[in-house]
Amino acid sequence: MAIYPVIMCGGAGTRLWPASRPTRPKQFLNLTGRDSLFQDTARRVSPLARDGGSLVIVCGLSHRQSVAAQLAEIGLSAVILLEPEARDSAPAMAAAAAWIAGRDADGVAVYVASDHHLPDAEAFCDAAFQAAAAALDRPCILTLGVKPTEPSSAYGYIKATGPGLAPVEAFVEKPTPEAAVGFIAAGYLWNSGNFVVRAQTLLDELARHEPGVGEAAIRSLAEATEGPVIALGDAFRSAPKVSIDYAVMEKTTSAWVLPVDFAWSDLGAWDSVAATGAGGQGLAIHEGEGACYVRVADGMVVATVGVRDLAVIAEQDAVLVCDLAASQKVKSVVDRLRSVAPEFLSHRPVDPPVQPDVDSLRSWLMLRALPFWTSFGVDDLGRFAEVLDAEGRDVADFKRARVPARQIYVLAGAGRLGWPGRWRSALEQGLDCYWADFALAEGDVRARVSRDGRPRDDEPYLYDQAFALLALASAKGAGVQPQVCAERAERLRRRLDDRRVAAGGWRESGDRPFQGNAHMHLLEASLAWEVLEPDGPWRAMADEIVALALGRFIDPATGALSEFFTPDWSGPPVGEVPVVEPGHQFEWAWLFARYARARGNDGFVETARRLYACGVKGVHPTLGVACDQLSPDLTTCSNSARLWPQTEWLKAATILSEAVPTEMAYQADGARARSALARYLIPDGRWRDLLRADGSFDDQPAPASSFYHIMAAMEQLSAGSPG
């Protein structure tokens, strides 16, 4: 039995205004957890397609990027059917049924909404498999009827002819509160809007009751081009605009219902969102006994005093305050806005939280970021936070070695830039705690510990050793325990001999032992130590890494630097395509420009320029930010962009504008990179980490590891700003 889960991605979610709007409807919001409702749905239903089926998405053209980007974030693929215009649920379901039936005569479709909350995915899948088997056995359309937990006038109801899997006697519209009580007593079920039906059966029922719908859908598919993304033809526009309830379900004699007993909500209004128990989001302070549901945009704070049972939704351009019991009436506010202020029905662009000029970036660092992270980002023992949420809480249950090493670099950088805060005491205490938590008896550092410093992963990754060396150089350069830092660094350097590769370089731990990234940071650490110990072994180490990068890491055909290699560094591992990250092209370009200065050899500047040129191809043409990954031929950008590539773009543009002052493009690029970085920064001193293809940010706590990238960019800007 091949099952085709079909996610219906329409609807505007007007009762969840101002968070949900047509430009970003509720299915793409994270209302109940880390993932959006659409992503939760895709994760829940994708196991249904395990025996030869496919995940199918039906959405409008305007939501194509959001669907594709959010699927990519959770590692799922799907066939996407694009409606040229919205024609309600019946034509959308017909298009999916026609596509399925054209490939699988017995294919069973499981139609689900993209914006419902079903926390028990396993129970849902069990019910869907049972319903699919019944749908294949008889020509019927099954709906899942949820056993009510309370009388509700927010849902439609189903009256079955008997217990268990049974024919439907009647569908009932949303009742009055009084009628809902009677429905519960009579054993009615909530209508969940989930349908399970053999695709051809649905087409037959449409032909019988609403023939124009199925005909338009079939013609629109004939006009479409085949592929994972299918733009339905103009014939789709001719379909009657009608819901599946009116088109078929209220007319057919083949409707059956399967009672289910799992938790379900259509999240139709703010009271149902609050009822999930997921809690609000953002920085909110409540004083009083009664609970409120508060959702706050970045850069804002909402305080509630002496009130209860309210929904407070604060977006950058609009605020809703309503009694949770009156949440259904938000739709009337939206209706009024259509006539008095329609511009507030779409998400309006807002100014970036931090301005991109050099002075503003420096002020944000000195007045916001450093005070915030030295107040909330380090505890009384000197342990650095892994992440910080809007309230300054570290919500991670582990700590990685790279984070304290990077924060030591940040604090030393604060001292170099003249920050008057407590950078030295935090660095001294943090260095002691870092070594106590992460140092192994042999001299290198383990990968991970628990929140209280207990070992979790003793593997000494090469990447972490590189940052340990950089941290020790930073501390010594700041005058903190200089002799101890030098001794630890030398011991750690000698430990690297056990990782030697016959073809040169060092082996990483784990299942990807031959990679360039750790070498890049070893070069950074070597250059830092070379300044402190000109006669030490660090110069030779830097020379070796540069030679390896020139001879092996950089592809002579494209000029780009790859990430993963065979044991002789001759190319990507067998069966793998080269991975090209724009951020690393910029970061290596910055290091080559520094190396050129250290060696007094402008030839290395040309290498830096070639790497930079590859990195610039990864600047997204519409978003204006450096994306996370490029295709091997350097022509296609990925659909996401983290913060750190923006800092590496800025560093490289800045140093090359100094190295090649006649090349004005680097100055212009520096301004573009500053603007890109500023988009990620939050006024309170935190930052966003991930920008999606639709221009929205992933709403997660700020990772401390990004501060290293930001500080390095700020230091490079202070040394010489482009433009």
C-alpha positions as CSV (number, residue, x, y, z in Angstrom):
1,M,0.0,0.0,0.0
2,A,1.5,3.3,-1.2
3,I,0.5,6.3,0.9
4,Y,0.9,9.9,-0.3
5,P,0.7,12.3,2.6
6,V,-0.5,15.6,1.2
7,I,0.0,18.8,3.1
8,M,-2.4,21.6,2.3
9,C,-0.5,24.8,2.7
10,G,-3.2,27.4,2.2
11,G,-5.0,29.7,4.6
12,A,-4.0,33.0,6.1
13,G,-4.6,32.4,9.8
14,T,-6.3,35.8,10.3
15,R,-7.3,35.1,13.9
16,L,-3.6,34.9,14.8
17,W,-3.0,38.5,13.6
18,P,-0.6,40.3,14.0
19,A,1.9,37.4,14.0
20,S,0.2,35.6,11.1
21,R,-0.4,37.6,8.0
22,P,-0.8,36.7,4.3
23,T,2.9,37.3,3.6
24,R,3.8,35.0,6.5
25,P,0.8,32.9,7.5
26,K,0.7,30.9,10.7
27,Q,1.9,27.6,9.2
28,F,5.4,29.1,8.8
29,L,5.5,30.4,12.4
30,N,7.0,28.5,15.3
31,L,4.0,28.8,17.6
32,T,4.4,25.6,19.7
33,G,8.1,24.8,19.6
34,R,11.4,25.2,17.7
35,D,10.0,24.2,14.3
36,S,7.2,25.9,12.4
37,L,3.8,24.3,12.3
38,F,4.5,23.4,8.7
39,Q,7.8,21.7,9.7
40,D,6.0,19.9,12.5
41,T,3.4,18.6,10.1
42,A,6.0,17.5,7.5
43,R,8.0,15.6,10.2
44,R,4.8,14.0,11.4
45,V,3.4,12.7,8.1
46,S,6.6,11.9,6.2
47,P,6.9,8.4,7.7
48,L,3.6,7.5,6.0
49,A,5.3,7.5,2.6
50,R,7.8,4.8,3.5
51,D,6.4,2.1,1.2
52,G,6.7,3.8,-2.2
53,G,4.6,6.9,-1.7
54,S,5.8,10.5,-1.7
55,L,5.3,13.6,0.4
56,V,3.2,16.1,-1.6
57,I,2.8,19.8,-0.8
58,V,0.1,22.0,-2.3
59,C,0.8,25.7,-1.9
60,G,0.5,29.1,-3.6
61,L,3.3,30.6,-5.7
62,S,4.0,33.2,-3.1
63,H,4.9,30.5,-0.5
64,R,7.2,28.5,-2.7
65,Q,10.4,29.8,-1.2
66,S,9.1,29.4,2.4
67,V,8.1,25.8,1.7
68,A,11.4,24.9,0.0
69,A,13.5,26.6,2.6
70,Q,11.7,25.1,5.6
71,L,11.8,21.6,4.1
72,A,15.5,22.0,3.5
73,E,16.0,23.0,7.1
74,I,14.6,19.7,8.4
75,G,16.2,17.6,5.7
76,L,13.0,16.5,3.8
77,S,12.1,16.5,0.2
78,A,8.7,16.6,-1.4
79,V,6.8,17.1,-4.6
80,I,5.5,20.7,-4.6
81,L,2.3,21.6,-6.5
82,L,2.1,25.4,-7.0
83,E,-1.3,26.9,-7.4
84,P,-1.4,29.9,-9.8
85,E,-4.1,31.4,-7.5
86,A,-6.1,30.2,-4.5
87,R,-9.3,28.4,-5.4
88,D,-10.1,26.9,-1.9
89,S,-9.5,23.3,-0.7
90,A,-11.4,21.2,-3.3
91,P,-9.3,22.3,-6.4
92,A,-6.1,21.9,-4.3
93,M,-7.0,18.4,-3.2
94,A,-8.1,17.5,-6.7
95,A,-4.8,18.6,-8.2
96,A,-2.9,16.4,-5.7
97,A,-5.3,13.5,-6.4
98,A,-4.8,13.8,-10.1
99,W,-1.0,13.8,-9.7
100,I,-1.1,10.7,-7.4
101,A,-3.6,8.8,-9.6
102,G,-1.5,9.5,-12.7
103,R,1.4,7.7,-11.1
104,D,-0.3,5.1,-8.9
105,A,-3.8,3.8,-9.6
106,D,-4.2,2.6,-6.1
107,G,-2.4,5.4,-4.4
108,V,-4.0,6.5,-1.1
109,A,-3.9,10.2,-0.2
110,V,-3.7,11.4,3.4
111,Y,-4.7,15.1,3.3
112,V,-3.6,17.1,6.3
113,A,-3.6,20.8,7.1
114,S,-0.2,22.5,7.4
115,D,-1.1,24.5,10.5
116,H,-2.6,22.0,13.0
117,H,-1.1,20.9,16.3
118,L,-0.9,17.1,16.9
119,P,1.9,16.4,19.4
120,D,1.5,12.6,19.3
121,A,2.9,11.9,15.8
122,E,3.0,8.1,16.4
123,A,-0.7,8.0,17.3
124,F,-1.6,10.0,14.2
125,C,0.4,7.7,11.9
126,D,-1.2,4.6,13.5
127,A,-4.6,6.1,12.7
128,A,-3.6,7.2,9.2
129,F,-2.4,3.7,8.4
130,Q,-5.6,2.1,9.6
131,A,-7.7,4.6,7.6
132,A,-5.6,4.1,4.5
133,A,-6.1,0.4,4.6
134,A,-9.9,1.0,4.9
135,A,-9.8,3.5,2.1
136,L,-8.1,0.9,-0.2
137,D,-10.6,-1.7,0.8
138,R,-13.8,0.2,0.0
139,P,-14.6,3.3,-2.2
140,C,-15.0,5.8,0.6
141,I,-13.6,9.0,1.9
142,L,-12.5,8.7,5.5
143,T,-12.1,11.6,7.9
144,L,-10.5,11.4,11.3
145,G,-13.0,12.4,14.0
146,V,-11.3,13.6,17.2
147,K,-13.0,12.6,20.5
148,P,-13.8,16.0,22.1
149,T,-12.2,16.9,25.4
150,E,-14.7,19.7,26.1
151,P,-17.7,21.4,24.5
152,S,-16.3,23.9,21.9
153,S,-18.0,26.2,19.5
154,A,-14.7,26.7,17.6
155,Y,-14.9,23.3,15.7
156,G,-17.3,21.6,13.4
157,Y,-18.7,18.2,14.5
158,I,-19.4,14.8,13.0
159,K,-22.3,12.5,13.8
160,A,-21.4,8.8,13.1
161,T,-23.9,6.0,12.5
162,G,-22.2,3.9,15.1
163,P,-19.0,3.3,17.2
164,G,-15.6,2.7,15.7
165,L,-15.0,3.0,12.0
166,A,-18.4,3.9,10.6
167,P,-20.3,5.8,7.9
168,V,-21.0,9.5,8.6
169,E,-24.6,10.4,9.4
170,A,-24.1,14.1,9.3
171,F,-21.5,16.9,9.3
172,V,-22.5,19.8,11.6
173,E,-21.2,23.4,11.3
174,K,-19.7,25.2,14.3
175,P,-22.4,25.1,17.0
176,T,-23.4,27.5,19.7
177,P,-21.9,26.8,23.1
178,E,-25.2,25.4,24.3
179,A,-25.5,23.1,21.3
180,A,-21.9,21.9,21.7
181,V,-22.8,20.6,25.2
182,G,-25.5,18.5,23.6
183,F,-23.2,17.2,20.9
184,I,-20.7,16.0,23.5
185,A,-23.4,14.2,25.3
186,A,-24.6,12.6,22.1
187,G,-21.2,11.3,21.2
188,Y,-20.4,13.6,18.3
189,L,-16.7,14.0,17.2
190,W,-14.7,17.0,16.3
191,N,-14.1,17.4,12.6
192,S,-10.3,17.5,12.3
193,G,-10.3,18.3,8.6
194,N,-7.9,15.3,7.9
195,F,-9.1,13.1,5.0
196,V,-7.9,9.7,3.9
197,V,-9.0,8.5,0.4
198,R,-7.8,6.6,-2.6
199,A,-6.9,9.3,-5.1
200,Q,-9.0,7.9,-7.9
201,T,-12.0,7.6,-5.5
202,L,-11.8,11.4,-4.7
203,L,-11.6,12.2,-8.5
204,D,-14.7,10.0,-9.0
205,E,-16.6,11.7,-6.3
206,L,-15.7,15.1,-7.6
207,A,-16.8,14.1,-11.1
208,R,-20.2,13.1,-9.6
209,H,-20.8,16.1,-7.4
210,E,-18.6,19.0,-8.7
211,P,-17.2,18.0,-12.1
212,G,-15.6,21.4,-12.9
213,V,-13.2,21.0,-10.0
214,G,-11.6,17.7,-11.1
215,E,-11.6,18.7,-14.8
216,A,-9.7,22.0,-14.1
217,A,-7.2,20.1,-11.9
218,I,-6.5,17.5,-14.5
219,R,-6.1,20.1,-17.3
220,S,-3.8,22.2,-15.1
221,L,-1.5,19.2,-14.6
222,A,-1.4,18.5,-18.3
223,E,-0.2,22.1,-18.8
224,A,2.5,21.8,-16.1
225,T,6.1,20.7,-16.5
226,E,7.3,17.6,-14.6
227,G,9.7,17.9,-11.7
228,P,9.9,18.1,-7.9
229,V,8.3,21.6,-8.2
230,I,5.2,21.6,-10.5
231,A,3.6,24.9,-11.4
232,L,0.0,24.1,-12.2
233,G,-1.2,25.5,-15.5
234,D,-3.7,28.4,-16.0
235,A,-6.5,25.9,-16.3
236,F,-6.4,25.7,-12.5
237,R,-7.8,29.2,-12.4
238,S,-11.1,28.0,-14.0
239,A,-11.9,25.6,-11.2
240,P,-14.9,26.6,-9.1
241,K,-13.8,28.3,-5.8
242,V,-15.2,25.8,-3.4
243,S,-14.2,23.9,-0.2
244,I,-14.1,20.1,-0.1
245,D,-16.9,20.2,2.5
246,Y,-19.3,21.9,0.1
247,A,-18.1,20.2,-3.0
248,V,-18.2,16.6,-1.8
249,M,-18.4,15.8,1.9
250,E,-21.9,17.2,2.4
251,K,-23.2,15.5,-0.7
252,T,-21.5,12.1,-0.8
253,T,-22.9,8.9,0.6
254,S,-19.4,7.5,0.9
255,A,-18.2,9.5,3.9
256,W,-16.8,7.4,6.8
257,V,-15.2,8.5,10.0
258,L,-12.5,6.9,12.2
259,P,-12.7,8.1,15.8
260,V,-9.3,9.0,17.2
261,D,-8.3,9.9,20.7
262,F,-5.1,11.9,20.4
263,A,-4.6,15.6,21.2
264,W,-5.5,17.9,18.4
265,S,-6.0,21.6,17.8
266,D,-6.4,23.6,14.7
267,L,-4.7,26.5,16.5
268,G,-7.4,28.8,15.1
269,A,-7.0,31.6,17.6
270,W,-4.7,32.7,20.4
271,D,-6.6,30.9,23.1
272,S,-5.9,27.5,21.4
273,V,-2.2,28.4,21.0
274,A,-2.1,29.2,24.7
275,A,-3.9,26.0,25.5
276,T,-1.1,23.9,24.0
277,G,1.1,24.9,27.0
278,A,4.0,25.9,24.8
279,G,4.2,29.3,26.4
280,G,4.8,32.6,24.8
281,Q,8.0,33.9,23.2
282,G,10.4,36.8,23.6
283,L,11.2,39.0,26.5
284,A,8.1,39.3,28.7
285,I,7.7,40.1,32.4
286,H,4.5,39.3,34.3
287,E,3.6,40.4,37.8
288,G,0.4,38.8,39.2
289,E,-1.2,35.5,39.9
290,G,-3.1,34.9,36.6
291,A,-1.4,33.6,33.5
292,C,-1.2,35.5,30.2
293,Y,0.0,34.4,26.8
294,V,2.6,36.9,25.5
295,R,4.5,36.8,22.2
296,V,7.1,39.5,21.8
297,A,9.2,40.5,18.7
298,D,13.0,40.8,19.0
299,G,14.2,44.1,20.4
300,M,11.0,44.6,22.5
301,V,9.9,43.9,26.0
302,V,6.3,43.5,27.3
303,A,5.4,43.8,31.0
304,T,2.0,42.8,32.4
305,V,0.9,43.7,35.9
306,G,-2.2,42.6,37.7
307,V,-4.0,41.1,34.7
308,R,-4.8,37.5,33.7
309,D,-6.1,35.5,30.8
310,L,-4.9,38.0,28.2
311,A,-3.2,37.5,24.9
312,V,-0.5,40.1,24.2
313,I,1.0,39.8,20.7
314,A,3.7,42.5,20.1
315,E,5.1,42.7,16.6
316,Q,7.4,45.5,15.4
317,D,4.6,47.4,13.8
318,A,1.4,46.2,15.5
319,V,0.2,45.1,19.0
320,L,-2.8,43.0,19.9
321,V,-4.2,42.8,23.4
322,C,-7.3,40.7,23.9
323,D,-9.1,38.5,26.4
324,L,-8.1,34.9,25.6
325,A,-11.8,34.0,25.7
326,A,-12.5,36.5,22.9
327,S,-9.7,35.4,20.7
328,Q,-12.1,34.3,17.9
329,K,-13.1,38.0,17.5
330,V,-9.6,39.0,16.3
331,K,-11.0,38.2,12.8
332,S,-13.3,41.2,13.1
333,V,-10.3,43.4,13.8
334,V,-8.6,42.2,10.6
335,D,-11.8,42.9,8.7
336,R,-11.8,46.5,10.0
337,L,-8.1,46.9,9.1
338,R,-8.9,46.0,5.5
339,S,-10.8,49.3,5.2
340,V,-9.0,51.6,7.6
341,A,-5.3,50.5,7.5
342,P,-4.7,47.6,5.0
343,E,-0.9,48.1,5.1
344,F,-0.9,46.5,8.6
345,L,-2.2,43.2,7.1
346,S,1.2,42.5,5.6
347,H,4.5,42.2,7.4
348,R,6.2,45.5,6.8
349,P,9.9,45.8,6.6
350,V,11.5,47.4,9.6
351,D,14.9,49.2,9.9
352,P,17.8,46.9,10.8
353,P,18.3,46.8,14.6
354,V,21.8,48.1,14.3
355,Q,23.0,50.5,11.7
356,P,25.8,49.3,9.4
357,D,28.2,52.2,9.7
358,V,31.5,51.4,11.5
359,D,30.7,53.7,14.5
360,S,27.3,52.1,15.1
361,L,28.8,48.6,14.9
362,R,31.5,49.6,17.3
363,S,29.0,51.2,19.7
364,W,26.9,48.1,19.6
365,L,29.9,46.0,20.5
366,M,31.1,48.2,23.3
367,L,27.8,49.3,24.8
368,R,25.6,46.3,24.2
369,A,27.3,43.0,23.3
370,L,30.2,43.0,25.7
371,P,28.2,44.2,28.7
372,F,25.4,41.6,28.0
373,W,27.7,38.7,27.5
374,T,30.0,39.5,30.5
375,S,26.9,39.9,32.7
376,F,24.8,36.9,31.5
377,G,27.3,34.9,29.5
378,V,29.7,33.8,32.2
379,D,28.8,32.4,35.7
380,D,30.4,32.9,39.0
381,L,32.9,30.1,38.5
382,G,34.0,31.4,35.1
383,R,32.1,29.0,32.9
384,F,30.9,30.6,29.6
385,A,27.4,30.2,28.4
386,E,26.8,28.0,25.3
387,V,23.8,30.1,24.2
388,L,21.7,32.9,25.6
389,D,18.0,33.6,25.2
390,A,16.3,37.0,25.3
391,E,16.2,36.8,29.1
392,G,19.9,36.1,29.4
393,R,19.5,32.4,30.2
394,D,21.8,29.6,29.0
395,V,19.3,27.0,27.9
396,A,21.8,24.4,26.6
397,D,22.5,21.3,28.7
398,F,26.2,21.0,27.6
399,K,29.3,23.0,26.9
400,R,31.7,22.6,23.9
401,A,35.4,23.2,24.2
402,R,35.4,25.7,21.3
403,V,33.0,28.1,23.1
404,P,35.2,29.1,26.1
405,A,38.3,29.2,23.8
406,R,36.5,31.6,21.5
407,Q,35.2,33.7,24.4
408,I,38.7,34.0,25.8
409,Y,39.7,35.4,22.3
410,V,36.7,37.8,22.5
411,L,37.7,39.1,25.9
412,A,41.3,39.6,24.8
413,G,40.0,41.5,21.8
414,A,37.9,43.7,24.1
415,G,41.1,44.6,25.9
416,R,42.8,45.4,22.6
417,L,40.0,47.6,21.5
418,G,40.0,49.5,24.8
419,W,36.7,48.3,26.3
420,P,36.7,49.6,29.9
421,G,34.6,46.7,31.3
422,R,35.8,43.7,33.2
423,W,37.4,41.8,30.4
424,R,40.6,41.0,32.2
425,S,39.1,39.4,35.3
426,A,36.6,37.5,33.2
427,L,39.4,36.3,30.9
428,E,41.6,35.2,33.9
429,Q,38.8,33.3,35.6
430,G,37.5,31.9,32.3
431,L,40.9,30.6,31.3
432,D,41.3,28.7,34.6
433,C,37.8,27.2,34.4
434,Y,38.3,26.3,30.7
435,W,41.5,24.4,31.5
436,A,40.0,22.7,34.5
437,D,36.9,21.5,32.6
438,F,38.4,20.6,29.3
439,A,42.1,19.7,29.7
440,L,43.1,16.1,29.3
441,A,46.0,14.6,31.2
442,E,48.0,14.3,27.9
443,G,47.8,18.0,27.3
444,D,45.1,18.4,24.7
445,V,41.4,19.3,25.3
446,R,38.2,17.2,25.3
447,A,35.3,18.0,23.1
448,R,32.4,18.5,25.5
449,V,31.3,18.7,29.2
450,S,28.0,19.0,31.0
451,R,26.7,22.2,32.4
452,D,28.6,21.7,35.7
453,G,31.9,20.6,34.0
454,R,31.6,16.8,34.1
455,P,33.2,15.1,31.1
456,R,30.8,14.1,28.3
457,D,33.0,13.5,25.3
458,D,36.8,13.1,25.8
459,E,37.6,13.0,22.1
460,P,40.3,15.6,21.3
461,Y,39.1,17.0,18.0
462,L,41.7,18.8,15.9
463,Y,39.3,21.7,15.5
464,D,39.1,22.2,19.3
465,Q,42.9,22.0,19.6
466,A,43.3,24.8,17.1
467,F,41.0,27.0,19.2
468,A,42.7,26.0,22.4
469,L,46.0,27.3,20.8
470,L,44.3,30.5,19.7
471,A,42.8,31.0,23.2
472,L,46.3,30.5,24.8
473,A,47.8,33.0,22.4
474,S,45.1,35.5,23.1
475,A,45.5,35.2,26.9
476,K,49.3,35.5,26.7
477,G,49.0,38.5,24.4
478,A,46.7,40.1,27.0
479,G,49.4,39.5,29.7
480,V,47.3,36.8,31.5
481,Q,49.4,33.8,32.7
482,P,51.9,34.2,29.9
483,Q,54.4,31.5,31.0
484,V,51.6,29.0,31.7
485,C,49.9,29.7,28.4
486,A,53.2,29.2,26.5
487,E,53.9,25.9,28.2
488,R,50.4,24.6,27.6
489,A,50.6,25.7,23.9
490,E,53.9,23.9,23.4
491,R,52.6,20.7,25.0
492,L,49.5,20.8,22.9
493,R,51.5,21.5,19.7
494,R,53.6,18.4,20.4
495,R,50.5,16.4,20.8
496,L,49.6,17.2,17.3
497,D,52.4,14.9,16.1
498,D,50.2,11.9,16.7
499,R,47.9,13.2,14.1
500,R,50.4,13.6,11.3
501,V,49.3,12.6,7.8
502,A,51.9,11.2,5.4
503,A,50.9,13.7,2.7
504,G,51.2,16.6,5.1
505,G,48.9,18.2,7.6
506,W,47.0,16.7,10.4
507,R,44.1,14.2,10.8
508,E,40.8,15.2,12.4
509,S,38.9,12.9,14.8
510,G,35.6,11.4,13.8
511,D,34.3,10.0,10.5
512,R,35.7,12.9,8.3
513,P,39.4,12.8,9.2
514,F,40.7,14.7,6.2
515,Q,39.3,18.2,6.1
516,G,40.5,21.8,5.7
517,N,38.5,23.6,8.3
518,A,40.7,22.7,11.3
519,H,43.8,23.6,9.3
520,M,42.4,27.0,8.7
521,H,42.1,27.7,12.4
522,L,45.5,26.1,13.1
523,L,46.9,28.7,10.6
524,E,45.1,31.4,12.5
525,A,46.6,30.2,15.8
526,S,50.1,29.8,14.3
527,L,50.1,33.4,13.0
528,A,49.0,34.6,16.5
529,W,51.7,32.6,18.2
530,E,54.3,33.7,15.6
531,V,53.8,37.3,16.7
532,L,54.4,36.3,20.3
533,E,57.3,33.9,19.7
534,P,59.0,34.9,16.4
535,D,61.8,32.4,16.9
536,G,59.5,29.6,17.9
537,P,58.1,26.6,15.8
538,W,55.0,28.5,14.7
539,R,56.4,30.0,11.6
540,A,57.2,26.6,10.1
541,M,53.7,25.4,11.1
542,A,52.0,28.3,9.3
543,D,54.2,27.7,6.2
544,E,53.3,24.1,6.1
545,I,49.5,24.8,6.2
546,V,49.8,27.5,3.6
547,A,51.7,25.1,1.3
548,L,49.0,22.4,1.9
549,A,46.2,24.9,1.1
550,L,47.9,26.0,-2.1
551,G,48.8,22.6,-3.3
552,R,45.8,20.5,-2.2
553,F,42.9,22.4,-0.7
554,I,42.3,24.8,-3.6
555,D,40.7,23.3,-6.7
556,P,42.8,24.5,-9.7
557,A,39.8,24.3,-12.0
558,T,37.4,26.6,-10.0
559,G,39.9,28.4,-7.7
560,A,37.6,27.5,-4.8
561,L,38.7,25.8,-1.6
562,S,36.9,22.6,-0.7
563,E,36.2,21.1,2.7
564,F,36.7,17.3,2.7
565,F,39.4,15.2,1.1
566,T,40.9,11.7,0.6
567,P,43.9,10.7,2.7
568,D,46.4,12.1,0.2
569,W,44.4,15.4,0.0
570,S,43.9,14.9,-3.8
571,G,40.2,15.5,-4.0
572,P,36.8,14.9,-2.3
573,P,36.1,11.5,-0.8
574,V,35.0,8.8,-3.2
575,G,31.3,9.3,-4.1
576,E,31.1,12.8,-2.6
577,V,30.7,16.1,-4.5
578,P,33.0,19.0,-3.4
579,V,31.6,21.1,-0.6
580,V,32.1,24.9,-1.1
581,E,31.3,27.3,1.7
582,P,31.5,31.0,0.8
583,G,32.3,31.9,4.4
584,H,35.5,29.7,4.3
585,Q,36.6,31.2,1.0
586,F,36.5,34.6,2.7
587,E,38.1,33.4,5.9
588,W,41.0,31.8,4.0
589,A,41.3,34.9,1.9
590,W,41.7,37.0,5.1
591,L,44.3,34.6,6.4
592,F,46.3,34.6,3.1
593,A,46.3,38.4,3.2
594,R,47.6,38.3,6.8
595,Y,50.2,35.8,5.7
596,A,51.3,38.0,2.8
597,R,52.0,40.8,5.3
598,A,53.8,38.5,7.7
599,R,56.1,37.2,4.9
600,G,56.3,40.4,2.9
601,N,55.2,38.6,-0.2
602,D,52.4,40.2,-2.3
603,G,52.0,37.0,-4.3
604,F,49.9,35.6,-1.5
605,V,47.6,38.6,-1.9
606,E,46.7,37.3,-5.3
607,T,45.7,34.0,-3.8
608,A,43.5,35.9,-1.3
609,R,41.9,37.8,-4.2
610,R,41.1,34.6,-6.1
611,L,39.5,33.0,-3.0
612,Y,37.6,36.2,-2.3
613,A,36.2,36.2,-5.8
614,C,34.9,32.6,-5.3
615,G,33.3,33.7,-2.0
616,V,31.5,36.7,-3.5
617,K,29.7,34.2,-5.9
618,G,28.0,33.0,-2.7
619,V,26.4,36.4,-1.9
620,H,22.7,35.8,-2.4
621,P,21.4,37.9,-5.3
622,T,18.2,39.0,-3.6
623,L,18.9,38.7,0.1
624,G,22.3,40.4,-0.1
625,V,23.9,38.1,2.4
626,A,26.6,35.5,2.1
627,C,24.9,32.1,1.9
628,D,26.0,28.9,3.7
629,Q,27.0,26.9,0.7
630,L,27.6,27.0,-3.1
631,S,27.2,24.4,-5.7
632,P,30.6,22.9,-6.9
633,D,30.4,25.0,-10.0
634,L,29.9,28.1,-7.9
635,T,26.6,29.0,-9.6
636,T,23.9,28.2,-7.1
637,C,23.4,29.5,-3.5
638,S,21.9,27.5,-0.7
639,N,18.6,28.7,0.8
640,S,20.1,29.7,4.2
641,A,22.6,32.1,5.5
642,R,24.1,32.0,9.0
643,L,25.7,34.9,10.7
644,W,29.4,33.9,10.6
645,P,29.8,34.1,6.8
646,Q,28.9,37.8,7.0
647,T,31.7,38.5,9.4
648,E,34.2,36.6,7.2
649,W,33.0,38.6,4.1
650,L,33.5,41.8,6.1
651,K,37.0,40.8,7.3
652,A,38.2,39.8,3.8
653,A,36.8,42.9,2.1
654,T,38.4,45.1,4.8
655,I,41.9,43.7,4.7
656,L,41.9,43.5,0.8
657,S,40.8,47.1,0.6
658,E,44.0,47.9,2.5
659,A,46.2,45.5,0.5
660,V,44.9,46.6,-2.9
661,P,43.8,50.2,-2.3
662,T,43.3,50.8,-6.0
663,E,40.6,48.2,-6.2
664,M,37.5,50.2,-5.2
665,A,35.2,47.1,-5.3
666,Y,36.5,45.9,-2.0
667,Q,35.4,49.2,-0.3
668,A,32.0,48.8,-1.8
669,D,31.8,45.2,-0.7
670,G,32.9,46.2,2.8
671,A,29.8,48.4,3.0
672,R,27.6,45.6,1.7
673,A,29.1,43.2,4.2
674,R,28.5,45.6,7.1
675,S,24.8,45.9,6.0
676,A,24.6,42.1,5.9
677,L,26.0,41.7,9.4
678,A,23.9,44.4,10.8
679,R,20.7,42.5,9.9
680,Y,21.6,39.8,12.3
681,L,22.5,42.0,15.3
682,I,19.9,42.6,18.0
683,P,20.1,45.9,20.0
684,D,20.3,44.2,23.4
685,G,23.7,42.7,22.5
686,R,22.5,39.3,21.1
687,W,22.2,38.2,17.5
688,R,20.2,36.0,15.3
689,D,22.1,33.1,13.7
690,L,20.1,31.9,10.7
691,L,18.4,33.8,7.9
692,R,16.0,31.8,5.7
693,A,15.4,32.2,2.0
694,D,12.1,34.0,2.6
695,G,13.9,36.7,4.6
696,S,12.8,35.6,8.0
697,F,15.1,34.6,10.9
698,D,15.2,31.4,12.8
699,D,14.0,32.3,16.3
700,Q,16.5,30.6,18.5
701,P,18.8,31.6,21.4
702,A,22.0,33.4,20.4
703,P,24.9,31.0,20.1
704,A,28.0,32.2,22.0
705,S,30.3,30.8,19.4
706,S,29.4,33.6,17.0
707,F,31.0,36.2,19.2
708,Y,34.4,35.1,18.1
709,H,33.5,35.9,14.5
710,I,32.0,39.2,15.4
711,M,35.0,40.3,17.5
712,A,37.4,39.3,14.7
713,A,35.4,41.4,12.2
714,M,35.3,44.4,14.6
715,E,39.0,44.2,15.2
716,Q,39.7,44.1,11.4
717,L,37.3,47.1,11.0
718,S,39.2,49.0,13.7
719,A,42.5,48.3,11.9
720,G,41.2,49.7,8.6
721,S,37.7,50.3,7.4
722,P,36.7,50.0,3.8
723,G,34.9,53.2,2.8
